Amino acid sequence: MTAAPIAPAQNLTYVVGHKNPDADAICSAIAYAAFKEARGERGYIAARCGNSNARIDTILQKFRQPLPVYLSDVTPRVRDVMVTNVVSVGQNATCAEALERIDEHDVRILPVTTDDHRVVGSVSVFQLGGHFIPRLREPREMRKVTTSLSHITRALKGRVVHITNADECQDLYVRIGAMDVRSFGKVSEGDGIPANRTVIIVGDRWDIQQRSIQIGVRALVVTGNLPVDDEVVQHAKTAGVSLIVSPFDSATTAWLVRTASTIDSLIDRKFASVTADVRLADLRKKAATSTAPAFMVLDDTGKLQGILTKTDMLKPVKTRLVLVDHNEMTQAVTGAAEVTIAEVIDHHRLGSLNTQQPILFINEPVGSTCTIVADLFRREGLKPSPEIAGIMMSGIISDTLHLNSPTTTEKDGTLLAWLSGIAGVNSKALADTIFSSGSVILGNSPDKVIRTDFKIYEEDTVRFAVSQVEELGFGNFWQHSKQLCAALQKLCDTEELAFACLLVTDINTQNSLMLVKGDPDFIARISYPHVEKDEIFDLPGIVSRKKQLIPYITSLLKELQADGITPHPRRVSHAPFEIPPAAIESAKL
């Protein structure tokens, strides 16, 4: 069973097994999440980082459990740290509106968007500050404001007495009418600025008000909430001069009128953008050489999803994992090393795992991770539901071949019996159901068979893989051995492995065959009898990858390295081979 990957959600802890999960990895993830819930700990979700198979599906259907959430990759992405409740401004906004939002939300940069949330650029507090810095060499520009009278009225929170063409945006020039009316007239005539582009700010100076109306200024702003004579109002209406009353003093009014400028000339239209799926590590490298103050996070249609500053990139990612049935990064979900690993519950050898802080690490030499989880339930006096008890029984039965594997311990048997009583299920009947649930070899393509219950190991710089499938007899294997051989070689090439092994275990006889591809020096050291062309070996009594095969492989690697030989990846092309009938009959015995 396959599923589309999902993005990790925030503030959740995923309990997840290894890649290409077997029944124990799936069952222990479900059981440990249930254990956490039974303890009153919330937010633990059972997950998986590989596809299901017929055996797992049979177990889940029997005990009415859903397939765990599929996590293909937990590598931190932009979406994990970006700000989603973005404060933005429209492209027709004023400097006053932009400054107000910056101050209210304590941000340094604002995306500038259209009505349908598409980004046209950005404006920062530094750009706005630079806009209001006095330009002593350009006094005319210091008085210039590109805006409309409606914007000025909003910036002043003023009262309109009379207004014409309120929404017309144009270059206007601000002057304070503080001088004698005779001087005011001379200055007005000599600065070269048309009267109909001038905004006069004045108090209750009747003479300046009347003179401004006479010369036909664009607008007259009366400060201090002072009353305006009816005669002045009438003259303004007759002359088409707009008249606005400001509640502020003249100095404050003059500054606020300047903030009524639209931000159009300040917009930085060469903004940096990124999608939410970009790896955070990749963006950090890009940001190190970028002068962009922030990255706009856009969706496929160009609409704004979020914003990310360089400070945001330093935030800790909230994704948390509990690793079950493994502790090696080569077997963990992609990206696990870049997020928080909170706990590890496992029964395998210790691998190379580094964490930034102390964690709960439970590692016991038992036959199944489900045994460890069941023991946690029992020790804390918690009784799992019959369904969860059945799930843990299934994990133990699968990983210990119903207590027949050499990895089996007394604790496995004790806890299997305890769970059987809770679930109301006979363990022998359950084992028969699980192991007869379908042939992995017959039910899957050769490539998928090779990657079923497949683990990559690294031993003294040598990288190799071991897959294992369990069958009722070897007949299905021999029918597909050529294809499996080719698939194993392809795996070596694709994953750049020194060698790869497929262990096919007969559940009935407790014997295995091993198919090997890769480094010829390693293959030559295998001491088990070979069945065909040094590629298929007969391993009587070998059923455990963890306790029997991996230690054997490790010993061979030490022998090779003692002789100065280090297996390494190499591409080997093998011609198809025919299996002698005598060899097939011998292996079936």
Phi and psi in degrees as a GROMACS rama.xvg file:
@    title "Ramachandran Plot"
@    xaxis  label "Phi"
@    yaxis  label "Psi"
@TYPE xy
-116.85  164.064  THR-2
-152.049  154.632  ALA-3
-73.5436  139.298  ALA-4
-68.373  152.047  PRO-5
-120.606  160.556  ILE-6
-82.2237  139.892  ALA-7
-59.6988  136.691  PRO-8
-85.9538  156.153  ALA-9
-74.838  152.048  GLN-10
62.6746  24.4344  ASN-11
-120.552  152.285  LEU-12
-114.146  122.525  THR-13
-96.1019  126.326  TYR-14
-94.1919  111.863  VAL-15
-135.986  138.632  VAL-16
-86.4008  -167.959  GLY-17
-80.4856  170.215  HIS-18
-62.1483  152.87  LYS-19
49.5348  60.913  ASN-20
-67.5715  146.285  PRO-21
-97.4573  -175.141  ASP-22
-62.7614  -38.7493  ALA-23
-65.567  -37.6996  ASP-24
-63.9231  -43.1461  ALA-25
-70.6769  -46.9295  ILE-26
-66.2783  -39.1714  CYS-27
-70.1696  -31.8599  SER-28
-64.8068  -45.9114  ALA-29
-62.7573  -45.1619  ILE-30
-67.8015  -39.8651  ALA-31
-70.9096  -36.0173  TYR-32
-62.0911  -38.9099  ALA-33
-67.3262  -36.9341  ALA-34
-62.7981  -44.3528  PHE-35
-60.9267  -42.3673  LYS-36
-64.8404  -39.6169  GLU-37
-63.5902  -28.4361  ALA-38
-83.2154  -3.33959  ARG-39
88.1204  11.1154  GLY-40
-92.6225  122.87  GLU-41
-99.4245  161.386  ARG-42
88.5806  12.8545  GLY-43
-98.8185  123.667  TYR-44
-120.287  127.818  ILE-45
-68.2654  134.28  ALA-46
-139.991  171.716  ALA-47
-147.61  156.786  ARG-48
-125.31  34.4601  CYS-49
-164.109  172.962  GLY-50
-80.9096  160.491  ASN-51
-80.7485  178.842  SER-52
-145.957  179.395  ASN-53
-60.3033  -38.5772  ALA-54
-67.1438  -45.3914  ARG-55
-63.8746  -43.3513  ILE-56
-59.5751  -39.9889  ASP-57
-61.2642  -44.2554  THR-58
-63.5767  -47.6713  ILE-59
-65.1709  -39.0439  LEU-60
-67.0412  -39.0729  GLN-61
-63.9819  -38.3916  LYS-62
-106.435  16.7339  PHE-63
53.3268  50.4826  ARG-64
-116.56  137.614  GLN-65
-73.0617  155.414  PRO-66
-65.4231  131.375  LEU-67
-57.4963  157.382  PRO-68
-56.9046  138.743  VAL-69
-93.6792  117.777  TYR-70
-111.325  110.869  LEU-71
-87.0801  -25.2094  SER-72
-162.028  124.575  ASP-73
-109.965  14.495  VAL-74
-53.6203  129.039  THR-75
-56.227  130.933  PRO-76
-118.364  169.286  ARG-77
-54.858  -39.2498  VAL-78
-59.0324  -25.1496  ARG-79
-73.643  -23.8199  ASP-80
-126.537  -5.57957  VAL-81
-68.8461  154.97  MET-82
-85.7751  121.265  VAL-83
-95.5543  -31.3043  THR-84
-86.0359  72.96  ASN-85
-75.0975  133.54  VAL-86
-91.895  120.352  VAL-87
-133.972  172.626  SER-88
-131.404  154.915  VAL-89
-76.4475  159.752  GLY-90
-69.656  -13.567  GLN-91
-101.614  12.9788  ASN-92
-69.6675  161.567  ALA-93
-98.2121  165.671  THR-94
-61.3334  -35.4092  CYS-95
-61.5718  -44.1941  ALA-96
-66.29  -40.3365  GLU-97
-65.26  -44.5424  ALA-98
-64.3931  -37.8394  LEU-99
-63.2876  -41.7205  GLU-100
-69.9388  -38.6361  ARG-101
-61.5418  -42.6601  ILE-102
-71.2392  -42.3877  ASP-103
-66.135  -39.3859  GLU-104
-104.138  1.41286  HIS-105
54.1999  52.9466  ASP-106
-118.256  166.472  VAL-107
-110.379  -15.4059  ARG-108
-143.519  143.601  ILE-109
-123.784  128.245  LEU-110
-66.9236  143.644  PRO-111
-107.51  122.441  VAL-112
-125.947  159.997  THR-113
-84.5396  178.616  THR-114
-62.9094  -27.0942  ASP-115
-99.7495  25.0834  ASP-116
68.9015  24.0149  HIS-117
-88.9651  138.94  ARG-118
-82.9392  130.725  VAL-119
-108.734  -12.411  VAL-120
163.006  -158.365  GLY-121
-146.943  160.496  SER-122
-138.241  135.132  VAL-123
-114.222  165.594  SER-124
-63.7835  -28.4605  VAL-125
-71.6981  -39.288  PHE-126
-65.1908  -42.3371  GLN-127
-65.4045  -40.6283  LEU-128
-63.2658  -41.9893  GLY-129
-62.7491  -30.2278  GLY-130
-65.8134  -30.041  HIS-131
-99.8294  0.790848  PHE-132
-69.2354  129.771  ILE-133
-59.7004  137.239  PRO-134
-109.327  89.9331  ARG-135
-63.0062  -27.6082  LEU-136
-82.1022  -9.84807  ARG-137
-130.701  67.9084  GLU-138
-59.945  -31.4521  PRO-139
-64.5582  -41.9678  ARG-140
-67.9033  -27.7119  GLU-141
-66.1407  -24.0625  MET-142
-97.9108  -3.32552  ARG-143
-81.1101  138.249  LYS-144
-141.793  125.693  VAL-145
-98.746  106.801  THR-146
-167.484  -171.873  THR-147
-121.575  163.511  SER-148
-67.3174  -29.8059  LEU-149
-66.6693  -37.2725  SER-150
-65.9961  -40.5535  HIS-151
-62.4766  -42.9976  ILE-152
-61.1138  -42.2222  THR-153
-65.5671  -42.1254  ARG-154
-63.2647  -36.1304  ALA-155
-84.2252  -14.2235  LEU-156
52.565  42.7995  LYS-157
-89.584  178.811  GLY-158
-114.287  126.696  ARG-159
-86.2794  123.952  VAL-160
-93.4745  -43.513  VAL-161
-156.24  138.708  HIS-162
-149.199  144.095  ILE-163
-127.605  141.749  THR-164
46.4209  55.1572  ASN-165
-59.0936  -34.0926  ALA-166
-98.1194  5.57182  ASP-167
-73.8878  120.754  GLU-168
-91.655  126.286  CYS-169
-154.433  168.247  GLN-170
-77.4267  119.117  ASP-171
-119.853  155.247  LEU-172
-124.504  131.312  TYR-173
-97.2925  135.307  VAL-174
-138.509  141.81  ARG-175
-97.2209  126.32  ILE-176
-85.4794  72.983  GLY-177
-103.441  -9.47748  ALA-178
-94.8528  175.461  MET-179
-62.4156  147.831  ASP-180
-59.8516  -31.8879  VAL-181
-68.8543  -41.7503  ARG-182
-67.7229  -38.5433  SER-183
-57.7199  -41.3818  PHE-184
-66.213  -39.8015  GLY-185
-67.5426  -42.9099  LYS-186
-63.4597  -40.6219  VAL-187
-60.9964  -35.5352  SER-188
-81.9913  -22.243  GLU-189
-101.876  -4.58969  GLY-190
-91.5828  -3.55361  ASP-191
78.6048  3.32023  GLY-192
-95.2761  123.713  ILE-193
-58.67  142.986  PRO-194
-61.138  -35.3412  ALA-195
-75.6726  3.40196  ASN-196
-114.858  13.897  ARG-197
-108.048  138.586  THR-198
-113.113  118.462  VAL-199
-98.9383  127.484  ILE-200
-107.378  123.425  ILE-201
-150.985  155.003  VAL-202
-84.8476  -133.941  GLY-203
-93.6998  31.823  ASP-204
-75.4818  97.9731  ARG-205
-59.4158  -39.9009  TRP-206
-66.8012  -41.8078  ASP-207
-67.0391  -38.3576  ILE-208
-60.6792  -46.6876  GLN-209
-66.8432  -41.9475  GLN-210
-62.8854  -38.7788  ARG-211
-62.5139  -41.0961  SER-212
-68.0118  -38.1167  ILE-213
-62.3315  -41.348  GLN-214
-82.209  -6.39198  ILE-215
78.7628  47.4899  GLY-216
-67.3934  162.465  VAL-217
-68.8771  -41.3714  ARG-218
-154.592  149.392  ALA-219
-118.553  120.435  LEU-220
-110.175  115.964  VAL-221
-96.2578  123.929  VAL-222
-92.1785  171.316  THR-223
69.7454  16.0298  GLY-224
57.6278  30.1728  ASN-225
-76.7493  148.62  LEU-226
-69.1787  152.613  PRO-227
-114.784  130.521  VAL-228
-58.7581  144.211  ASP-229
-58.9171  -35.1096  ASP-230
-63.47  -41.6297  GLU-231
-64.4698  -41.8206  VAL-232
-61.8527  -44.2173  VAL-233
-65.0652  -42.4219  GLN-234
-63.7399  -39.5704  HIS-235
-63.2726  -43.1349  ALA-236
-63.9076  -41.9267  LYS-237
-64.658  -39.3466  THR-238
-85.1713  -5.13838  ALA-239
73.1124  25.841  GLY-240
-95.6478  128.032  VAL-241
-73.8287  145.063  SER-242
-131.999  118.883  LEU-243
-126.954  140.057  ILE-244
-107.097  125.856  VAL-245
-101.271  141.323  SER-246
-80.2933  -5.93599  PRO-247
-101.676  168.024  PHE-248
-71.4112  174.069  ASP-249
-65.4977  -41.527  SER-250
-64.8615  -45.8322  ALA-251
-65.1887  -40.4047  THR-252
-61.4107  -42.6374  THR-253
-61.3606  -41.4748  ALA-254
-67.7022  -42.112  TRP-255
-66.6893  -32.8185  LEU-256
-63.7944  -38.1014  VAL-257
-64.4403  -34.5414  ARG-258
-71.1732  -11.3994  THR-259
-76.9572  -0.706492  ALA-260
-60.2614  141.814  SER-261
-73.1921  156.282  THR-262
-84.4257  1.91575  ILE-263
-51.8578  -44.4096  ASP-264
-76.0056  -12.4437  SER-265
-97.5197  -11.6365  LEU-266
-65.3241  127.912  ILE-267
-86.8404  103.935  ASP-268
-86.3487  -3.66666  ARG-269
-100.695  62.9029  LYS-270
-84.7202  155.621  PHE-271
-91.3498  134.129  ALA-272
-129.611  161.428  SER-273
-157.404  160.006  VAL-274
-97.4047  161.307  THR-275
-67.5769  -19.9937  ALA-276
-86.5923  -5.42209  ASP-277
-65.4966  137.288  VAL-278
-62.9174  134.539  ARG-279
-63.6936  -36.8037  LEU-280
-62.2172  -39.6062  ALA-281
-67.0948  -39.6075  ASP-282
-69.0369  -35.8239  LEU-283
-60.7145  -39.438  ARG-284
-63.908  -42.3252  LYS-285
-65.8788  -40.5997  LYS-286
-67.2415  -27.5581  ALA-287
-62.8351  -27.4758  ALA-288
-110.838  10.385  THR-289
-105.211  144.603  SER-290
-94.8824  -0.377339  THR-291
-63.2427  130.588  ALA-292
-71.5251  -21.0343  PRO-293
-162.244  162.157  ALA-294
-113.295  127.844  PHE-295
-81.3777  128.952  MET-296
-96.3302  114.392  VAL-297
-114.245  150.962  LEU-298
-87.2791  -174.311  ASP-299
-64.2464  -21.823  ASP-300
-95.688  1.99789  THR-301
88.7161  6.70194  GLY-302
-85.6344  151.683  LYS-303
-73.6698  124.972  LEU-304
-106.224  -30.8331  GLN-305
-175.221  -176.797  GLY-306
-140.247  147.857  ILE-307
-138.033  117.751  LEU-308
-96.7229  170.637  THR-309
-65.282  -28.9048  LYS-310
-67.0838  -39.9559  THR-311
-60.7828  -32.3982  ASP-312
-66.4424  -16.8538  MET-313
-91.2859  -3.88357  LEU-314
-64.8323  143.071  LYS-315
-69.7343  139.623  PRO-316
-77.3542  136.288  VAL-317
-85.3126  -7.51808  LYS-318
-63.8211  128.342  THR-319
-124.384  144.988  ARG-320
-127.605  145.447  LEU-321
-113.311  118.778  VAL-322
-88.2296  125.958  LEU-323
-120.021  145.767  VAL-324
63.8604  19.7085  ASP-325
-170.921  159.839  HIS-326
-145.681  13.3332  ASN-327
-106.171  134.942  GLU-328
-63.7771  -27.1035  MET-329
-66.885  -19.9723  THR-330
-103.273  -7.9521  GLN-331
-83.1509  163.926  ALA-332
-55.8801  142.968  VAL-333
-55.044  130.465  THR-334
92.0792  -1.25896  GLY-335
-59.2799  -34.1379  ALA-336
-69.2246  -13.8443  ALA-337
-102.792  2.52783  GLU-338
-123.286  -178.795  VAL-339
-82.7489  119.331  THR-340
-94.415  111.4  ILE-341
-86.5785  -36.1838  ALA-342
-150.435  159.339  GLU-343
-135.681  127.229  VAL-344
-124.363  113.39  ILE-345
-153.773  165.688  ASP-346
-133.999  19.7243  HIS-347
-103.851  176.476  HIS-348
-62.5546  157.021  ARG-349
-77.3634  134.36  LEU-350
-109.504  -167.623  GLY-351
-86.7351  100.282  SER-352
-130.416  121.353  LEU-353
-115.992  136.2  ASN-354
-125.862  155.724  THR-355
-79.8707  -15.7501  GLN-356
-148.573  164.751  GLN-357
-61.0445  143.04  PRO-358
-134.344  166.653  ILE-359
-78.0921  121.21  LEU-360
-130.009  109.295  PHE-361
-111.112  117.711  ILE-362
-134.462  115.072  ASN-363
-125.043  143.015  GLU-364
-80.6483  68.6456  PRO-365
-119.392  176.99  VAL-366
-81.9213  -12.675  GLY-367
-155.834  145.717  SER-368
-66.4534  -31.2683  THR-369
-62.2798  -28.376  CYS-370
-62.0749  -43.0101  THR-371
-63.8264  -44.6044  ILE-372
-65.8016  -42.5468  VAL-373
-60.2986  -39.1224  ALA-374
-65.2616  -35.5304  ASP-375
-64.1116  -43.7172  LEU-376
-56.3491  -50.3319  PHE-377
-66.602  -43.4466  ARG-378
-64.2935  -31.0003  ARG-379
-93.6003  7.86679  GLU-380
70.043  26.7038  GLY-381
-104.308  134.713  LEU-382
-104.816  117.013  LYS-383
-69.0341  159.706  PRO-384
-66.6715  159.469  SER-385
-55.4995  -36.0599  PRO-386
-67.4205  -44.8545  GLU-387
-68.9937  -34.7631  ILE-388
-61.6253  -42.341  ALA-389
-64.3135  -37.7642  GLY-390
-61.8151  -43.3241  ILE-391
-69.6773  -36.6626  MET-392
-57.4207  -43.4181  MET-393
-63.7299  -40.2362  SER-394
-63.9199  -42.7353  GLY-395
-65.5393  -46.311  ILE-396
-60.7375  -43.9771  ILE-397
-65.3714  -44.0147  SER-398
-79.4074  -23.0718  ASP-399
-106.936  7.51118  THR-400
51.2133  49.6325  LEU-401
53.4423  54.3615  HIS-402
68.3887  16.743  LEU-403
-101.377  -8.34586  ASN-404
-75.8078  150.138  SER-405
-65.2925  -12.4642  PRO-406
-81.6134  -9.22913  THR-407
-64.6457  138.205  THR-408
-121.128  170.032  THR-409
-61.2223  -35.6039  GLU-410
-63.3291  -37.2693  LYS-411
-58.1336  -46.5444  ASP-412
-66.3312  -41.9611  GLY-413
-61.6452  -46.5338  THR-414
-73.8956  -31.179  LEU-415
-62.4088  -41.2166  LEU-416
-66.1641  -40.4573  ALA-417
-62.0815  -45.181  TRP-418
-66.5834  -36.2382  LEU-419
-60.1648  -39.6764  SER-420
-65.7853  -36.438  GLY-421
-73.5998  -42.7464  ILE-422
-76.5286  -23.4662  ALA-423
69.7855  34.5211  GLY-424
-126.237  133.441  VAL-425
-75.4954  127.206  ASN-426
-65.3026  -36.0777  SER-427
-65.533  -43.1463  LYS-428
-64.4025  -39.3551  ALA-429
-66.2011  -40.7454  LEU-430
-60.7582  -43.183  ALA-431
-60.7091  -40.9703  ASP-432
-64.4017  -44.8603  THR-433
-66.1795  -48.7666  ILE-434
-77.4398  -13.961  PHE-435
-102.648  16.4787  SER-436
-81.0877  6.60904  SER-437
131.631  145.249  GLY-438
-81.4762  127.197  SER-439
-63.0724  -39.652  VAL-440
-67.9744  -42.1939  ILE-441
-75.0698  -29.3764  LEU-442
-90.2407  -0.297466  GLY-443
-141.321  161.483  ASN-444
-70.6514  157.223  SER-445
-54.5101  -41.0495  PRO-446
-61.8347  -39.7266  ASP-447
-73.398  -35.2706  LYS-448
-59.0142  -45.7772  VAL-449
-61.5391  -33.6828  ILE-450
-94.6915  7.88088  ARG-451
-83.8511  127.764  THR-452
48.1218  56.8666  ASP-453
-112.739  130.636  PHE-454
-132.551  140.359  LYS-455
-101.781  135.286  ILE-456
-121.608  158.611  TYR-457
-135.058  120.194  GLU-458
-127.65  108.217  GLU-459
51.8747  52.1506  ASP-460
74.0344  -3.66675  THR-461
-92.7599  122.084  VAL-462
-104.173  123.947  ARG-463
-144.478  170.758  PHE-464
-134.031  149.001  ALA-465
-133.934  123.19  VAL-466
-108.084  155.038  SER-467
-142.787  135.01  GLN-468
-129.848  149.39  VAL-469
-114.963  130.283  GLU-470
-131.536  160.585  GLU-471
-93.4344  89.0941  LEU-472
89.7249  170.149  GLY-473
-103.534  4.02263  PHE-474
-58.7503  -44.3566  GLY-475
-64.1667  -34.5269  ASN-476
-64.2082  -48.3309  PHE-477
-64.2684  -32.2735  TRP-478
-66.5085  -24.5072  GLN-479
-123.243  18.5963  HIS-480
-64.2398  -38.5548  SER-481
-60.8293  -47.8581  LYS-482
-64.7428  -38.4777  GLN-483
-67.066  -35.6034  LEU-484
-62.02  -45.8216  CYS-485
-64.8658  -40.4918  ALA-486
-65.287  -35.8264  ALA-487
-68.8504  -38.7315  LEU-488
-64.9965  -39.9959  GLN-489
-61.7432  -38.8358  LYS-490
-62.1028  -43.5625  LEU-491
-56.518  -46.3724  CYS-492
-67.6625  -44.8865  ASP-493
-65.9062  -44.5033  THR-494
-91.4302  0.245493  GLU-495
55.5131  56.1439  GLU-496
-99.7998  149.17  LEU-497
-68.0838  -37.7914  ALA-498
-162.834  163.87  PHE-499
-140.948  143.79  ALA-500
-125.245  144.938  CYS-501
-119.859  117.139  LEU-502
-99.0373  115.863  LEU-503
-105.141  113.856  VAL-504
-106.278  129.763  THR-505
-87.5953  112.715  ASP-506
-63.4919  -33.3912  ILE-507
-70.1717  -48.4821  ASN-508
-93.0663  -10.6377  THR-509
60.3902  36.9742  GLN-510
-122.36  164.978  ASN-511
-138.441  154.948  SER-512
-112.166  145.611  LEU-513
-125.349  124.019  MET-514
-99.2317  130.191  LEU-515
-127.637  138.252  VAL-516
-135.103  145.665  LYS-517
132.624  -140.064  GLY-518
-58.7716  121.275  ASP-519
-65.8342  -29.4229  PRO-520
-64.8376  -39.8098  ASP-521
-67.5473  -46.8751  PHE-522
-60.0184  -36.7638  ILE-523
-66.3116  -23.0943  ALA-524
-83.6391  -12.2029  ARG-525
-67.3863  125.311  ILE-526
-92.9771  -8.11087  SER-527
-73.6441  151.38  TYR-528
-63.1521  134.647  PRO-529
-94.1031  149.236  HIS-530
-98.4386  -35.5415  VAL-531
-152.34  119.284  GLU-532
46.9543  38.2359  LYS-533
59.0285  18.3954  ASP-534
-111.046  -27.7908  GLU-535
-117.867  126.625  ILE-536
-120.381  146.16  PHE-537
-94.0468  120.67  ASP-538
-119.58  77.2912  LEU-539
-62.579  134.794  PRO-540
78.4126  -2.05579  GLY-541
-94.9337  117.201  ILE-542
-131.793  -13.1974  VAL-543
-108.578  119.274  SER-544
-66.7013  -44.1025  ARG-545
-68.5784  -48.7515  LYS-546
-93.8111  -22.6544  LYS-547
-113.053  -52.3215  GLN-548
-75.8617  -47.6186  LEU-549
-61.438  -44.3812  ILE-550
-59.5483  -37.0181  PRO-551
-65.0221  -46.5071  TYR-552
-61.0614  -41.7711  ILE-553
-61.0011  -39.5493  THR-554
-65.931  -37.795  SER-555
-64.5908  -40.009  LEU-556
-64.6615  -37.5657  LEU-557
-66.738  -38.0069  LYS-558
-61.8878  -46.2777  GLU-559
-60.6126  -46.0609  LEU-560
-69.1295  -30.1334  GLN-561
-64.5621  -28.2385  ALA-562
-91.7808  8.68488  ASP-563
78.0991  21.1858  GLY-564
-113.201  127.353  ILE-565
-120.624  111.207  THR-566
-58.8507  140.844  PRO-567
-144.006  160.78  HIS-568
-60.9767  138.315  PRO-569
-154.636  146.431  ARG-570
-86.7912  122.152  ARG-571
-121.617  127.34  VAL-572
-102.111  123.328  SER-573
-114.667  134.205  HIS-574
-73.1199  150.278  ALA-575
-57.1873  145.805  PRO-576
-127.183  156.269  PHE-577
-104.161  138.424  GLU-578
-91.6346  121.725  ILE-579
-59.6272  137.121  PRO-580
-53.8643  -36.2124  PRO-581
-63.0231  -37.5619  ALA-582
-67.2682  -40.0495  ALA-583
-62.5931  -46.245  ILE-584
-63.8535  -36.6161  GLU-585
-65.4518  -41.9601  SER-586
-71.0587  -23.9685  ALA-587
-76.3685  -19.9849  LYS-588
